[in-house]
């Protein structure tokens, strides 16, 4: 008998989203904050439920929906990212005006889409979760209704996203045509027997293109800067962190279960894409003057690093993918949280707005510096541990040139991350007043800071968690 | 192999058919030079007045959106209704949940004034 209580998190998030939507219609305008609190408490409760049931696994509906430790790891990631975003957006949501309460329900639906995507056991379920997440993000990106940059970002995301979803779906249908089933394990069985056909290769390439859009690897990355810059900063943070992690989770699951490297060799093409992504992401981030745009290009480069772990496809590499995705959450959310504070205080997120922040708001400036150094991969922080796993895996897998490119570009990336630190501590601004932070933002910044430092200094627990999660692939 | 051949024939027909239609029309057309009156846009026989660009109501679009969602819901309801007897209680409750979610959406659209025609 199926253990439906393991589906409790998804059901709770869905019901919560619908309740918040109903609440936004029923409650008067000063009830909007209540919906924010309800969302945060609900997400915390679901996160607790997932933590308590972490090691329970089940397969539902004949392989279509698979709750295992891999899926549970990513559910943890999405829920903690959503919780941190809820905390850090507490003043920013004032900019949404009348539509503030629906924002919470769209964030919940996006989270639900990601949770479905990651636990999906077949291609259709992946597509359903992907579309739920993506369409929620189309709406969230355009949420600043009177800002033309937000509207432009939303429209661009819709057009490019719809086209890449179409390519993804066409690739999935070609894979279905060649293998006769959409369930990943059955695809693997069907392909063991047959030979490689051009339609299958075309299908896999198209599917990689569609998913590559989500994780913004290089030929499919052009949407990232404009959308990240135009969207409201909490939405950008969620997009950068969780949407990318969801895309990677699905890509890893499909490529390692349905088309393992023993049966089909996709490693070289992904290695080339990873190298291009790392190089182009880092080089285009160098001249940026808008901090959100710089963080967008840096997130393209980070996607390249994570892809290196997938290319290696050994235990170290896959542990690195999961470990880095988790540390990336904390570092990136903190960076975007400080950017949101500056954006609310100054009106824009240009580098000049960060001038003198070291004096005006010492704690956020320190957190920003530490988290940017974590993204760059400097030792006591968590980013270093993640990159250690990723590049060790690559070297063990024989991709020495890829690890070398990654390391070289990591060194270069320190420059543009320290640009922001330089502006904050050495830059001179005309304003001398303190920037006050609301309490939830402070809590979010402290959590991110502690997470980044603790996971860097003591990576053991998270490393064991990722080891449990990637056991799924060692059995194949 | 014959499936692929059928697909190929279908593809060729799809490409040939519009070309053939338009070629036939060109064959039977009167070929005289276009004058200014012939190139005017059609407006029920009277002379067009003013600019062709007009602001149209967004209500059309909102109604079309809401209609589309409920049309797709109806499409999902038909197979369920056909196999209702053999599917049991589980499918019944599942469909009630589906309709409830869409009803919530309809309530939202109603309350926010998307269905108001002005």
Interface residues (C-beta under 8 A of the other chain):
Chain A: X18 X21 X22 X25
Chain B: X101 X104 X107 X108 X111 X112
